[in-house]
């Protein structure tokens, strides 16, 4: 009998999830490893060699760790669910003129649900992942807080996990630094894990060419949207572009237009197939509307609340007052302008290190100041 019960660990084959499984095994849990295959690289049409969490090498690496430590390992094929939900959302958001974040969507709506369903079948009380974040419980609420390693913190991508799922989640790496994880792997003889390169691309766009992916995914898209106008905010036409889905707010490189100075995409106008260009100051907004809200630390936001708000994964966060205007909608008002708020990305609200909640950015705006 294990000391802590049975736990299902999501193992991608990388160092973080592998060490999560190792540490839980050493703590006395009865570990079962699970590697999820979300995507078939052969169908992506890209040119890059298969890498990352769905590759055969990664699956074998996860299995080898399990065999060495003597616990079971399974492969869970969720390609259908992943494709129907995550990839359809990915393409649909670009067609709406927004910039999606498929990794957040996959974590919160596909992987957690898939793990919990399989955990129930395997009689596992808990699930675990290798995310750099911590679990907290206070006043009857389960919520995520930042990992101690600020350079690796992944609390941002977990804002959408439900109360029911959080109640059964363990995050064993949140109190550790990446350097400590590497040292622990060395001490245990897992040298291949330490030397293994890490992949940061979207798993179904391994060559990092989302434009090419959209063109392959949606036949005829390129011809349908080509020939739209680059414009300034006042409507002045300054050139032609390849189609509004192929640009993102904040983009500077790869625009294919020379105006004698650096310019940035400040807005996507889907209905008129216009891409608005401007100077760096034109990118700044101090307000945004956020929808499809999921709250963690509190069950609602009473009145207004001071938070640190992140508008993308690598954003350090900016002070903002948030107000819950409907059950699933928030208006955030920043004290200062924020650069490159992109509709379609996730906004995550923090109280100190704790995740208050998050949602999807629908639009940004400039407040009227006296």
C-alpha positions as CSV (number, residue, x, y, z in Angstrom):
1,X,0.0,0.0,0.0
2,X,1.2,3.5,-0.8
3,X,1.4,6.1,1.9
4,X,-0.6,8.7,0.0
5,X,-2.8,6.9,-2.4
6,X,-2.9,6.6,-6.2
7,X,-2.1,9.5,-8.4
8,X,-2.1,9.9,-12.2
9,X,0.8,12.0,-13.5
10,X,0.8,13.7,-16.9
11,X,4.2,12.9,-18.4
12,X,5.3,14.6,-21.6
13,X,8.7,13.0,-21.6
14,X,10.4,16.3,-20.6
15,X,12.4,16.9,-17.5
16,X,9.7,18.8,-15.6
17,X,6.9,16.3,-15.8
18,X,9.3,13.4,-15.4
19,X,10.7,14.8,-12.2
20,X,7.2,15.5,-11.0
21,X,6.5,11.8,-11.3
22,X,9.8,10.9,-9.7
23,X,9.2,13.1,-6.7
24,X,5.7,11.9,-6.1
25,X,6.9,8.3,-6.3
26,X,9.6,9.1,-3.7
27,X,7.0,10.7,-1.5
28,X,5.1,7.5,-1.3
29,X,2.3,8.0,-3.9
30,X,1.3,5.1,-6.1
31,X,2.1,6.8,-9.4
32,X,0.6,6.0,-12.7
33,X,2.1,7.8,-15.7
34,X,0.0,9.1,-18.6
35,X,1.3,10.6,-21.8
36,X,-1.3,12.3,-24.0
37,X,-1.0,12.3,-27.7
38,X,-2.7,15.5,-28.9
39,X,-1.5,15.8,-32.4
40,X,-0.2,13.9,-35.4
41,X,2.7,15.7,-36.8
42,X,2.4,14.0,-40.2
43,X,-0.9,15.9,-40.8
44,X,0.4,19.3,-40.0
45,X,2.2,19.7,-43.3
46,X,5.1,21.6,-41.7
47,X,8.7,21.1,-42.5
48,X,10.3,20.7,-39.0
49,X,11.3,17.4,-37.6
50,X,8.8,15.9,-35.1
51,X,9.7,17.1,-31.6
52,X,7.9,18.0,-28.4
53,X,5.3,16.3,-26.2
54,X,3.6,14.2,-28.8
55,X,6.6,12.8,-30.6
56,X,7.5,9.1,-30.4
57,X,10.8,10.0,-28.7
58,X,9.0,11.9,-25.9
59,X,6.5,9.1,-25.4
60,X,9.3,6.6,-25.2
61,X,11.2,8.8,-22.7
62,X,8.2,9.0,-20.4
63,X,7.7,5.2,-20.6
64,X,11.4,4.6,-19.8
65,X,11.2,6.6,-16.7
66,X,8.1,4.7,-15.6
67,X,9.7,1.3,-16.3
68,X,12.9,2.3,-14.4
69,X,10.9,3.3,-11.3
70,X,8.5,0.4,-11.6
71,X,5.1,2.2,-12.1
72,X,2.6,1.8,-14.9
73,X,2.6,4.0,-18.0
74,X,-0.3,4.6,-20.5
75,X,-0.7,6.5,-23.7
76,X,-3.9,8.5,-24.0
77,X,-4.9,9.4,-27.6
78,X,-6.9,12.6,-27.5
79,X,-6.3,13.7,-31.0
80,X,-10.0,13.9,-31.9
81,X,-10.9,16.0,-28.9
82,X,-7.9,18.2,-29.4
83,X,-8.5,18.8,-33.0
84,X,-12.2,19.5,-32.7
85,X,-11.8,21.9,-29.8
86,X,-8.3,23.5,-29.8
87,X,-7.5,23.6,-33.5
88,X,-10.9,24.7,-34.6
89,X,-10.8,27.5,-31.9
90,X,-7.3,28.4,-33.1
91,X,-8.3,28.8,-36.7
92,X,-11.6,30.4,-35.8
93,X,-10.0,33.1,-33.7
94,X,-7.6,34.2,-36.5
95,X,-10.6,34.4,-38.8
96,X,-12.3,36.7,-36.3
97,X,-9.2,38.9,-36.3
98,X,-8.0,37.8,-32.8
99,X,-4.8,36.2,-31.6
100,X,-5.5,32.8,-29.9
101,X,-3.6,31.1,-27.1
102,X,-4.1,27.4,-27.8
103,X,-1.8,26.2,-25.0
104,X,-4.1,27.8,-22.3
105,X,-7.2,26.3,-24.0
106,X,-5.6,22.8,-24.2
107,X,-4.5,22.9,-20.5
108,X,-7.8,24.0,-19.1
109,X,-10.3,22.4,-21.4
110,X,-8.7,19.2,-22.8
111,X,-5.8,17.9,-20.7
112,X,-7.4,18.3,-17.3
113,X,-10.7,16.8,-18.3
114,X,-9.0,13.9,-20.1
115,X,-6.8,13.2,-17.1
116,X,-9.6,13.3,-14.6
117,X,-11.7,11.0,-16.7
118,X,-8.9,8.5,-16.9
119,X,-8.0,9.0,-13.2
120,X,-11.6,7.9,-12.3
121,X,-11.2,4.8,-14.4
122,X,-7.9,4.0,-12.8
123,X,-9.2,4.7,-9.3
124,X,-6.8,7.6,-8.8
125,X,-7.7,10.2,-6.2
126,X,-5.4,12.9,-7.6
127,X,-3.8,14.1,-10.9
128,X,-0.5,15.9,-11.1
129,X,1.5,17.9,-13.7
130,X,5.0,19.4,-14.0
131,X,3.8,23.0,-14.1
132,X,5.8,25.6,-12.1
133,X,2.9,26.8,-9.9
134,X,1.5,26.1,-6.4
135,X,-1.9,24.9,-5.2
136,X,-3.7,26.8,-2.4
137,X,-6.9,26.3,-0.4
138,X,-8.6,29.0,1.6
139,X,-12.1,29.9,2.6
140,X,-13.5,26.9,0.8
141,X,-11.8,27.9,-2.6
142,X,-9.0,26.1,-4.4
143,X,-6.7,28.3,-6.4
144,X,-3.3,28.5,-8.1
145,X,-0.5,30.8,-7.0
146,X,2.8,31.6,-8.6
147,X,5.7,29.2,-8.6
148,X,8.8,30.3,-6.6
149,X,10.9,30.4,-9.7
150,X,9.7,33.6,-11.3
151,X,11.5,32.9,-14.6
152,X,9.5,29.7,-15.0
153,X,6.2,30.5,-13.3
154,X,3.3,28.9,-15.2
155,X,0.3,30.1,-13.1
156,X,-0.8,32.2,-16.1
157,X,-1.7,29.1,-18.2
158,X,-3.8,27.6,-15.4
159,X,-6.4,30.3,-14.8
160,X,-9.1,28.3,-16.5
161,X,-9.0,25.2,-14.4
162,X,-12.2,24.6,-12.5
163,X,-12.7,24.3,-8.8
164,X,-13.6,20.6,-9.2
165,X,-10.4,20.0,-11.1
166,X,-8.2,22.0,-8.8
167,X,-9.5,20.1,-5.8
168,X,-7.8,17.0,-7.2
169,X,-4.6,18.5,-8.6
170,X,-1.1,18.3,-7.3
171,X,1.7,20.6,-8.5
172,X,4.9,19.2,-7.0
173,X,7.4,21.6,-8.7
174,X,5.9,24.9,-7.5
175,X,8.3,25.3,-4.6
176,X,11.4,24.5,-6.7
177,X,13.6,26.4,-9.1
178,X,14.5,25.0,-12.5
179,X,18.2,24.7,-11.4
180,X,17.1,22.5,-8.5
181,X,15.1,20.2,-10.9
182,X,18.1,19.8,-13.1
183,X,20.3,19.0,-10.1
184,X,17.8,16.4,-8.8
185,X,17.7,14.8,-12.3
186,X,21.5,14.5,-12.3
187,X,21.6,13.1,-8.8
188,X,19.2,10.4,-9.8
189,X,21.1,9.5,-13.0
190,X,18.7,10.9,-15.5
191,X,21.4,12.7,-17.6
192,X,19.4,12.4,-20.8
193,X,16.6,14.4,-19.3
194,X,19.1,17.2,-18.3
195,X,20.5,17.4,-21.8
196,X,17.2,17.2,-23.6
197,X,16.3,20.3,-25.5
198,X,12.9,21.9,-24.6
199,X,10.3,22.9,-27.2
200,X,8.4,26.1,-26.9
201,X,6.4,26.1,-30.1
202,X,2.7,25.4,-30.5
203,X,2.6,21.6,-30.7
204,X,0.6,21.5,-34.0
205,X,2.7,24.3,-35.6
206,X,6.2,22.8,-35.0
207,X,7.8,25.0,-37.6
208,X,6.3,28.1,-35.9
209,X,4.7,29.2,-39.2
210,X,1.1,29.8,-38.2
211,X,0.4,31.5,-41.5
212,X,1.3,28.4,-43.4
213,X,-0.8,26.3,-41.0
214,X,-3.8,28.4,-41.6
215,X,-3.4,28.2,-45.4
216,X,-3.1,24.4,-45.3
217,X,-6.0,24.1,-42.8
218,X,-8.4,26.4,-44.7
219,X,-8.2,25.8,-48.5
220,X,-8.8,29.0,-50.5
221,X,-8.2,31.3,-47.5
222,X,-5.2,33.0,-49.0
223,X,-7.0,34.1,-52.2
224,X,-10.1,35.0,-50.2
225,X,-8.4,37.6,-47.9
226,X,-5.6,38.8,-50.1
227,X,-5.4,42.4,-51.2
228,X,-6.7,44.2,-48.1
229,X,-5.4,47.6,-47.1
230,X,-2.8,48.6,-44.6
231,X,-4.2,51.8,-43.1
232,X,-3.4,54.4,-40.4
233,X,-6.0,54.9,-37.6
234,X,-7.6,57.8,-39.5
235,X,-8.2,55.5,-42.5
236,X,-5.4,56.7,-44.7
237,X,-4.4,53.8,-47.0
238,X,-0.6,53.2,-47.0
239,X,-0.3,49.8,-48.8
240,X,-1.7,46.3,-49.5
241,X,-1.4,43.2,-47.2
242,X,-1.8,39.5,-47.6
243,X,-5.0,39.2,-45.5
244,X,-6.1,40.2,-42.0
245,X,-5.8,36.7,-40.5
246,X,-2.0,36.7,-41.1
247,X,-1.3,39.6,-38.8
248,X,-1.4,40.1,-35.0
249,X,-1.6,43.1,-32.7
250,X,1.9,44.2,-31.8
251,X,3.5,42.7,-34.8
252,X,6.4,44.8,-36.3
253,X,8.5,42.3,-38.4
254,X,7.3,40.5,-41.5
255,X,4.7,43.2,-42.5
256,X,6.1,43.5,-46.0
257,X,5.8,47.2,-46.1
258,X,8.4,50.0,-45.8
259,X,7.2,53.4,-44.5
260,X,10.6,54.8,-43.5
261,X,10.2,54.1,-39.8
262,X,9.3,51.1,-37.6
263,X,5.5,50.6,-37.5
264,X,3.4,48.2,-35.6
265,X,0.0,46.5,-36.1
266,X,-2.3,48.3,-33.7
267,X,-5.7,46.9,-34.7
268,X,-7.2,44.2,-36.9
269,X,-10.4,45.2,-38.7
270,X,-11.9,41.9,-39.9
271,X,-15.1,43.2,-41.5
272,X,-13.2,45.6,-43.9
273,X,-10.1,43.4,-44.2
274,X,-7.9,46.3,-42.9
275,X,-4.8,46.1,-40.8
276,X,-4.2,49.3,-38.9
277,X,-0.6,50.4,-38.5
278,X,0.9,53.0,-36.1
279,X,3.9,54.0,-34.1
280,X,4.8,52.4,-30.8
281,X,2.8,54.9,-28.6
282,X,-0.3,53.9,-30.7
283,X,-0.1,50.4,-29.3
284,X,-0.8,51.5,-25.7
285,X,-4.3,51.0,-24.2
286,X,-5.4,51.4,-20.6
287,X,-8.6,49.4,-20.6
288,X,-10.0,46.1,-21.8
289,X,-13.1,43.9,-21.8
290,X,-12.6,40.3,-20.7
291,X,-15.1,37.6,-21.3
292,X,-15.7,33.9,-20.5
293,X,-14.4,34.5,-17.0
294,X,-13.2,31.8,-14.6
295,X,-12.7,32.8,-11.0
296,X,-10.4,30.9,-8.6
297,X,-9.6,32.6,-5.4
298,X,-13.0,34.2,-5.0
299,X,-16.4,33.1,-6.2
300,X,-17.2,36.7,-7.3
301,X,-15.6,40.2,-7.4
302,X,-17.4,42.5,-5.0
303,X,-17.4,46.1,-6.4
304,X,-14.0,46.8,-7.8
305,X,-10.7,45.2,-6.9
306,X,-7.0,46.3,-7.3
307,X,-5.0,43.6,-9.1
308,X,-1.8,43.0,-11.0
309,X,-3.0,41.9,-14.5
310,X,-1.1,40.0,-17.1
311,X,-2.2,40.3,-20.7
312,X,0.2,37.6,-22.1
313,X,2.3,34.8,-20.8
314,X,5.6,36.7,-20.6
315,X,4.0,40.0,-19.5
316,X,5.3,40.9,-16.0
317,X,1.9,42.3,-15.1
318,X,0.5,45.8,-14.6
319,X,-1.7,47.3,-11.8
320,X,-5.3,47.5,-12.8
321,X,-8.7,47.9,-11.2
322,X,-11.1,45.2,-12.2
323,X,-14.9,45.2,-12.0
324,X,-17.1,42.2,-12.6
325,X,-20.0,43.5,-14.8
326,X,-21.7,40.2,-15.5
327,X,-21.2,36.6,-14.2
328,X,-18.6,35.9,-16.9
329,X,-17.4,39.4,-17.8
330,X,-14.9,41.9,-16.4
331,X,-13.8,45.4,-17.3
332,X,-10.1,46.1,-16.4
333,X,-8.8,49.7,-16.1
334,X,-5.1,50.1,-16.0
335,X,-3.4,52.9,-14.2
336,X,-1.0,53.3,-17.0
337,X,-1.0,52.3,-20.7
338,X,-0.2,48.7,-21.6
339,X,1.6,47.8,-24.8
340,X,0.1,45.4,-27.3
341,X,-3.1,44.1,-25.7
342,X,-4.2,41.5,-28.2
343,X,-7.8,40.3,-28.4
344,X,-7.9,36.6,-28.2
345,X,-5.2,36.3,-25.6
346,X,-5.8,35.5,-21.9
347,X,-6.0,38.1,-19.2
348,X,-5.1,36.8,-15.7
349,X,-5.7,38.8,-12.5
350,X,-3.5,38.4,-9.5
351,X,-3.7,39.4,-5.9
352,X,-0.1,39.2,-4.8
353,X,1.0,35.8,-6.0
354,X,-2.5,34.3,-6.1
355,X,-4.6,33.8,-9.2
356,X,-7.9,35.6,-8.7
357,X,-9.1,34.4,-12.1
358,X,-8.9,35.1,-15.8
359,X,-10.7,35.2,-19.1
360,X,-10.3,36.0,-22.8
361,X,-9.6,39.5,-24.0
362,X,-12.4,40.7,-26.3
363,X,-11.2,44.2,-27.0
364,X,-9.0,47.0,-25.6
365,X,-9.8,50.7,-25.4
366,X,-8.4,54.0,-24.3
367,X,-10.1,55.6,-21.3
368,X,-11.3,59.1,-21.4
369,X,-9.2,61.2,-19.0
370,X,-10.0,64.6,-17.7
